[in-house]
Amino acid sequence: MVDRTHKEKEGMSIDQLKTGIGDVPGHHGENWRLKTSPQLLVENAVMWRDKPALRKKRYGIWNTYSWQDYLDNVKYFSLGLISLGFKRNEKIVIVGDNDPEWWYCQMGAQSVGGVGVGVFIDCTPPEVKYFVQHSAATFAVAKDQEQCDKLLDIKHEILDVKKVIYWEPKGMRKYTDPWLIDFREVLQLGRQYEKSHPNAFEDMVKTGNVDDISCLAYTSGTTGLPKAAQLSYRTLIAWNYALWKYYPIYLGQDYFSFLCPAWAVDQILGFVGCLEQGLVVNFPESPSTVVEDAREISSVIELAGARMWEERYRNLFTRINDADWLKRTAYRVAMSIGRIYVERRQTNQLNLLCEALYKLADQLAFRSLRDRMGYVRSTVCLVAGAMMSPELFTFFQIVGIPLYTYYGITEAGFITMQQPGDIKRGSCGKVLPGREVKITGKENEVLVKADNAMMFSGYFRNEDATKSALQDGWYHTGDAGYIDHDGHFFFMDRISEMMALADGNKFSPTYIESELRCSQYIADAMVVGQGKDFVAALIQIDLKNVGQWAESKHIAYNTYVDLSQKAPVYELISLELKVINARIPERSRIKAFVNLHKEFDADEAEMTRTRKLRRAPLFEKYGEIIDGIYSEADMITVDTEVKYRDGRKGSVRAQVKAMRI
């Protein structure tokens, strides 16, 4: 397919987003204000002073903060930053969990004209050093003692950082380094600064421009060092505008923030989207309580990574299998009715009997599932970060969770999206308004038309990469895809990750891996086969679910390695692969596999922090296993180096079995 172009236009609203100022008419009656985030916050505090803006769960209790509370914390933090020497256009690195303090700190820096830089909380000190040095940050914010220790470890290598501000004082009492300062002390400095500089905050906020850079959003870095996409306020507003075309939202509805704000998702929704529409941002008590906290909130929108949706699917199936016979039977009957309903709905063949049966199934089975998972009030749920199996989409549609898929990238936001009433299995929906997509070349590369509202502002400190990606007004995504005769877009894979067997037959490892993760017993997998006679897989079993299965079969085990190499577990995975192979094209089906002796680990550079596989390091690390599979060996001895988070190194020696299907 060569140079096939598809575009969607919406008229004046999109054009005004590109060049205008002021308000833009919305899709459902609301206006989109073309202002910076601090300007929006000031306006909201005037309009909705005592209405809820943020909510944080602490010690089992939800604590609510009004728009005025939000503004006061941002105001005094920004003034405190100024008194410490922070200047316009400087960068502030933030590493921590989702907490109101992250919002206060980023918005406070933006109020001064600064730029936010998020860092994943599980990054190691060398990774933190890269983000700090590359962004040229002059201040850092850390949640707690653990994050402060990381920064102290690299203090001699990040000399431009003037201060490290922490917001969780527990464990910090004995730290005497003047480089560290408590968040509350910064607020106090801000209050003192205001006394001698009245109206300084308001004047600084007014000088902000909608085309200023809001944040640096780092790419996942699957094939190299992460690049920093510069995102302006206008761009973030335009992406929200495109997202909410099909889904109305209302003042005071809840948004649940649990994905690290280092990812672009919360920069789009948690900051700008919630400010624009007056949504309440809710923060979980801790990462371990996300599921139960989400159930209490039931966010109007949820955008989660594919692996999160897959994990929920696996855990749900495990609970269903553990239920008594009557509940299992009722569930299976309900699923059969639901599958027929979804298939007929997608082909416009619904009848009264089908609708009535589905309503009954919903009352008996699906409603309680949605409540248990926290989606009783959800308007739209989206999959982010990676491809997910169409089979899982069908499952969530059946149980009534409004899950949709989209195609998007850090540099351009949402590009295509499924629309209610127009869902085609396997597709990523149609091109969104204001976008133009072209499929070109023998590899079917996806190109996206760039403009000054819907596109990023280039890579920070990397002009060569910017020029390479942006050519003649088109952004070269490096992805392969196609658009069918109905205008539905289908994502294939990263061009660099597409593989071909010895006979030239091409296959997408990402697609096959997404199908493998449909199994409740497979947590992750890496598919191989480049230049080989058949496709094989390196399987990471789901320790929790396989462990429960083993216990139900009275199979004793003591470690992950021991469990993964049990003969019954190999038989279990083999049966799962036979089911999955039926959904995969014949020449791309898995013919052999091994159960890995360890889990993939981002700390060992095997995955990105957004849980995407780093194939080059994996091919090198597991080369012995891959060679053993294709040499038809039955047992493969492997020595694997393990890096611990404190910097220590160890090794794991194990024998893994290669099994043919």
C-alpha positions, 0 to 999 in steps of 0.5 A: 500500500503506497501513499494512501491518505486519510484526513478528518476535519471539523471546521472552525473549532479545530482551526481556532485551536491552532491559531486562536486565543480565548475560548473554543466552542466544545462538542457538548456545550462546554468551552475550551479555554486557550490558557496556560494551566496556572491561568486556568487554575486561577480562573477555577478558584474564582468560579468554584472556590470551595468546590472539590478539586483534589482528593487524596486517600490517607489512612483509609479516609478521603481528604478533599482539597478545594480549588482555593486550597489547590491555588494556595499551595501552588501559589506559595510553592511558586513564590518559594521557588523564586526565593530559592533562585528558580527562574523562567524556562528552567526545568524542575524534575519530580519523582514520586507517587501520585499525590497532590504535592506532585500537582502543587510542585509542577503547577508552581514551577509552571506559574513561574514560567518553568517546565515540569519533568516527570521521572518514574518512581522505580527508576534507578539512580543512573536513570534519574541522573540521565533525566536530570542531566538531559533536561538541564534541571535546576531543581528536583522534587522527591517524594520521600527518603528513598527518592532523596537517597537516589539523588544524594547518590548522584549529587556530585554528578548533577551539580546544576541542581540547587535544591532537592525538595521532599514532601514526605518527611518520614525518615528525613529527621536525621538528614542534615544536608542543606541541599535538602529542604522540606516542601512545607518550608518552601511554602513558608518561604513563599508566604514570606516572599509575598509580603515583600512582593505583593501580586508577584504570583498574579503578575507572573501567571498573567505573563504566561502564553498558551504556546509556552512549553508545559512539560517534557514528556520522555519517550519510552526508549525501547530502542535507545535513550529516551527522547524528551518531547516538548509539549505546549499548553495549546497542544495538551488542550487540543489533545483533550479536545480531540479525546472528548469529542465523543464523550461528554464530561461534567463539572465535579465528575471524578478522575482517578490518577494512578498512572505515574505523571511522568507518562504523558497520560496524566499531563493530558488528563490529570493536569490540563483536562481536569483543569479545563472541565473542572473534574476532581483529581483523586489520588490512591492511598498507595500503589498497593491500594489502587484497585480498592481505591478505584472501586470507591471512586469509579472514575469517569475516564480511565486510561491504563496500559495494556498490561494493566488491563491484561492483569485485571483480566487474568485476575478476574478469570482466576477468581471466577475459576475459584468460585463455586459450580453454580456461579461459574455456570451462571457466568459462562451462560452470561458470557455466551449471551454477551458475546452474541450481543456484542457481535450483533451490535457491531453488525447492527443485527440486534433484536428485542430478544437479544437485548432482553437476554443481555439485560438479564445477563447484565443484572445477574453477572456483569453489573457486579463485575463492573462494580468490583472493578470500579467502572460503574460510573465510567464513560470511557476507558482507553488502552495506552502504551501497547497493543492489546489482543482483540479478544480482551477488548471483546471481553470487556465490551461483553461485561459492559466496561466502555473500553475503546482502543486508540492509536497515539504517540507521545509526540502527537497525542491521540491520532485515531480512536474507536467511536461508540457505535462504530467499533471494528474488531482489531482496529484502532478506530478512525482518524480524529478531527484535525488529523491527517494520516498517510500510509506510505512506502513498502513497509506501510509506515504511518505518517501524521500531518503536523500542525502547530496545535496537535503536534509536539514542539520538537525534541528538547536538545535533539534537533537532529532527531526532530528534523529526522522525524518531521519532514515536509510537515509530516511526522514519521512515526516508525510504525506500520499500519493500514487503513481499510475501505471504511476508514478504520485504522489498523496498527501492525507493529513498530517497523523496526520490530517486524520480523520475517521467517526464513521463507520471507513470511512476515509476522508481528511479534507485538501482536502475538505477544498481546495474544499470549498475555490473554492467558490468565497463566501468562504474565508476559512473553517475548516472541522470536523467529527472525530468519528462522523456520518457525516462531517460538516464545519465551514465556513468563508465567503469572506467578500468582495465577499459576501458583494458585493453579498448582496448589489446586492440583496439589503440586508443591513448589518453593520458588519461581524457578521451581514452579516455572520448570514443573512438567505439569506447568509446561503442559498447562502452558502448552494447552494455553498456546494451542488455544491462542494459536487458533487465533493467529495466522498459520505461518505465525503460530508458535511451534516451541516455547520455554518457561523463563526462570525469571520475570522480565525486569525494568531494573535490568534494562529488559523493559522500559518503565512503561513495561515495553520490552527492550528487544535488543538487550533481551536477545543478547541476554537470552541468546543461549535460550533462543539458540537452544530452542532452534537447535532442538535441545531439550534442556538448556543451561543458562547463567543470568546476571541479576542487578539489584536496585541497590547496585549489587549484582548476582547471578541465577543459574538454571536449567530451562526446558524447551518444549515443542508444540 
